[in-house]
Structures are given as C-alpha cells and as structure tokens.
Amino acid sequence: MKPVERVLPTEEAADLIGLVREIADGELAPRVDDFEARAQFPREQFRLLGRAGLLGLPFDVEHGGGGQPYEVYLQVLEELAGRWLAVAEGVSVHSLACYPTAAFGTETQRKRHLPDMLGGELLGAYCLSEPQSGSDAASLTTRAEPDGDGYTVRGTKAWITHAGKADFYNVFCRTPEGISCLLLDAGTPGLQPQAPERTMGLRSSTVAQIVLDGAHVPADRLLGEPGGGFKIALNALDGGRLGIAACAVGLAQAALDYAVDYAKDRQQFGRSILEFQGVGFMLADMATQIAAARALYLSAARLRDAGRPHSAEAAKAKLFCTDTAMRVTTDAVQVLGGAGYVSDHPVERYMREAKVLQIFEGTNQIQRLVIARSL
C-alpha cells in the first residue's frame, strides 16, 4: 500500500502513523495471504500490536490507553486495513469491547479492568447479535436471572468476532429491569464458543456463536445501570461504525493501488492499459470515491472528538465508505480482467472482504434508516 498523504493534528500522531506503517509493512503484509489461505487466527500479531500500544489508542492514558483522538485512531485502522483487513477489523472490535467499561463502568471497574484490557495482552469480544436478533437488537432473548450474588445467564449469541479467541466478552442480555450489559471472562463456566463459521472473506478472523449455558456472573460485572444496556449498545455502535468506515477506506485504497500498478505494467495494443480512457477513467472514479469516503469518516470523527452529536454522521460514513469499498474492489477486479479473478492477485480477496463491511455493525439498510430518521 502506497503511503497516503495525511494531515495529522500533532507531531506525535505523525510519528504514530509512521510506526503503524512500519509494523504493517514488516509484520502484517508478508503474512496475510498465508493466514487467510489457512483460516488461521493471528493471535500473535494482535499481541504485537498490543505491545506497541495500538490496542487502546482512543482511551484515556490514566487507564492505560493511548489518549489519541478518534481522528488519529481511525487513520491507524485505515493503515492496518490496507495490509490486513481482518487485523484492522479485530482492533476495531477490541475497541468496541473496551468501550462499555471505559464509558459506563464505575471508577472501581475502570481501575480494575481497563489497564489489562488496554495493556495489549487481552483481546475482547462484543456479544449483541443473536440467531434471530440482528438488526432488531432490542428483541434479544438471552436472559440473566438474579441468583443472589450475581446473575445466571442463558442464551445464544451469534456472529461474534473473536469467539473462542477473546479473553473477555461483553454480553447484552435481559434482566428484570430490561436489557443490561455484563462483562464475562473467557474462562467463565457455561460460556461455550461454538465451531467457527465458514465465511466468504476475512477467513483469518474467527466468527462463531457463543452459547451461555447457566454461566454465573458476579454482580460487580454489571456495566452501567440495570436495564441500561441498550443505551450502551447504541453508543458503542457509533464508534464501531466509524471503525468499519476507516477499515473500508483502507481496503479500497489497497485495491486502487494494486489496480493502478497493474494498469501501468499491463500492455495491450502497444501501450499500457492505463492510457485507455476506459481504464483510466475507472481508476479516476475509484480515486475520487476513496478521497470522498476518507473525508466523510474524518469529519464524523472530528465531531466525536469535539463532543458533538455524531450518530447520523457515523451512519453516513459507514454507509458511504463500505459501499465505496465494494464498488472500488469490484472495479479493481475488472481492471485486472481475468487476472483479477484468480488468487494469484489480492484483488479477488479484497472484493470478498469488502462485502461483509456492508453487513456488520448494522447493515447498510439499517444505516439508511438511521440517517432517514435523523432528517
């Protein structure tokens, strides 16, 4: 991936992007094809990112985070996604999993849990969806019954990124007061990850159901108020959607870079195919769409950093950036022609990976609903 010209708010942020590029080029890019082909989860690569301080960037320094604004954090995700989308998506999911404790936990809970969550060795998962409850999250059926000194949880969560690999899980479930959020350790008896799903893309990112069969959770693992879980979920998804938007732009940029290099080298009728308008104009449109998508997610990030309402802007960014990634990766395959359809070139993987970006953290149909309601 060619370096993107970035205007960053501080010299520290510029140095951070330089570090991310060094790690991404040296440790991620050389391994992605092998790990994707074998559907192997890159746990050591996440530990490497954690030791470099990249798993807690948007959280407060006092609890072990990086203290970076979302404007910078999202550009880090974009850089990672340009080399290995599954890793960038995993960092976004981890941040999503840390958010409930950081934003809604008591001071005691934050001091107890956040240093380990943000320190780099632990990886988190976010358990909201269920087999019959995806976009309609309010209809979830997993229940947590009070049992004296805590809760007993029963139900099934679906499409959980890092299932079976995570060290902690945020589980949204019904309590007598309504939907609540509980923090479970991976070793909790009764928390049972199922076999991984066989996915079209992101094969190195483990996704599976989580069965909760009488899992006991102490009362001090309740995050926020009893019945306050739906508010936590909605607030967390704003940040998660921006994370996916940035990942989508990184993937699209990688597809464009590869397509441009190929079009320069590929000779037909005595000249490079880039010189033909049919190809050159397609690449120009791809570049323009990526630039617009990047500007949109950064605009939403700056609103978030300023403490301004940004739910609709996050939905717009997620919608536009992921639709752009799907369009750009499809066009990249077209630029390569038959070569784009074989796994010798990465654009076929980019196209497969782009599809899921239009689906998770709320399908793009749901994003349009959020935007329409905001009008």
BASEKE-856161 format. One record per residue (C-alpha): x, y, z. Coordinates in steps of 0.1 Angstrom, whole numbers, plus 5000, padded with zeros to 4 digits. Layout:
BEGIN
XYZ ...
//
This chain:
BEGIN
500050005000 501450344990 501750605018 498650825019 499351195024 497851275058 497351605077 497651505113 496951725144 500251675162 503851555156 503151275180 500351155157 502651175127 505150955145 502450715154 501350675118 505050615109 505250335135 502050175123 503250175087 506550015098 504749735117 502049695090 504649665062 507049445081 504849225102 501349215087 501649245049 504048945045 501748715064 498248795053 498048565023 499248265043 496948325072 493948395050 494548075030 494747865062 491948055080 494448095109 493648355136 496648595140 496848605178 500548675180 500048975156 497449115180 499949075208 502549255188 500149545182 499249545219 502949575229 503249865205 500350035223 497950015194 495049825211 494050115234 494650425213 491350615218 491150565255 492450775285 496050755294 495250725331 493750385325 496450255301 495150395268 496950595242 494950915247 494650965209 491651145193 489350945171 490651135141 494050975146 492850635158 490750585127 493650665104 495650395122 492850155114 492950265078 496650195076 496249855091 493349765068 495449845038 497749555047 495449305065 491749385069 491049105094 493649255118 492249615114 488749485120 489849305150 491449615165 488149795159 486149515176 488549525205 488049895210 484249835207 484649575235 486549815258 484150095253 481349985278 483849965307 485550285297 482350495292 479850325316 481850145342 482350265378 485650415387 486350095406 485549885375 487650105352 490650085376 490249705379 489649615343 490849875318 494649855324 494549485314 492049545285 494149825271 497649695280 497949485249 497849125261 494049085263 491549075234 487849155237 484649045221 481249225218 478149005221 475049185209 473548985180 471648665183 470548405157 467148575155 468148915166 470549105143 469449455132 466449425157 468849415187 466049515211 464449175206 467348985220 466348685242 469448595262 468448625299 470448695330 468448585361 469548725395 470848445417 471748615450 475348725444 475148785407 473448655376 472948325358 473048375320 471348155294 471048215257 472948215224 474948505208 475748495171 478348635147 480748705175 484148825162 486948675183 484648405197 486848135213 489948365210 488948655232 489948705268 486748895278 483248925265 480649205268 477249025268 474049205263 471149025279 467749065296 467549135333 464349215353 464949585346 465449545308 468549495286 471749505306 475449465298 477649205317 481449165315 482448795314 485948645314 486648385288 487048115314 483648165329 482047815333 479047795310 480448025283 480847795253 482247915220 480947705191 482647605158 483747895137 481648005107 483047935072 483048285058 483448425023 486248665033 488048765065 488948395069 491648475095 489048645117 487348385138 483548435140 481248205158 478248165181 478648185219 476347955239 475748075275 474547765295 474047875331 477048095331 477448265366 478448635365 479148825398 477049135404 480149355402 480449265365 477349465356 478349765335 476250075338 472750075354 470549765354 468449795323 470850045307 472449805283 470649925251 471950275256 475450135260 475049925228 473850225207 476650455219 479250185213 478050125178 478650485168 482350435174 482250085159 480650215127 483450475123 485950205128 484449995100 484350305078 488050365082 488749995075 486750015043 488750315031 492050125038 490849825019 489650044989 492950224989 494949904987 492749784958 493250114939 497050104945 497249754931 495049824901 497050134892 500349944893 498849664872 497449904847 500750074843 502549744836 499949564815 500549624778 497849604751 497949744716 501449874722 500750084753 499850044789 496149994796 496250294820 496450514789 493050394776 490150614788 488050304796 490550214823 491950544832 488550704839 487550404860 490650444881 490050824884 486550754897 487950504922 490450754935 487751024938 485350804957 488150704981 489051064988 485451154995 485050855018 488150945038 486951305042 483551185054 484850955081 487351215093 484651475095 482551245117 485551165138 486251535145 482651585156 483051295181 486351435193 484651775199 481951605220 479251685193 476351465183 477551235156 475350925153 473951025119 477351125107 478750785118 475950615099 476650825068 480350745070 479750365075 477250365046 479350555021 482750415030 481650055028 479650094996 482750264982 484949974992 482549734975 482449934943 486250004942 487249644949 484849524922 486349774897 489849664907 489049314897 487649444864 490849644857 492949324861 490449134839 490948754841 493948804863 491748974889 489648664892 492448434904 494048424938 497548504924 496448864928 494949004960 492149204944 489848894944 490348874982 489749244986 486449204968 485348914990 486349105021 484549425011 481149255011 481049195048 481849565056 478349645042 476849405067 478249415102 478049695127 474549745113 473749665076 473849955052 470049935050 469950005088 472450295082 469950445057 467150405083 469250585109 470050865085 466450905073 465250925109 467751195116 466351415089 
//
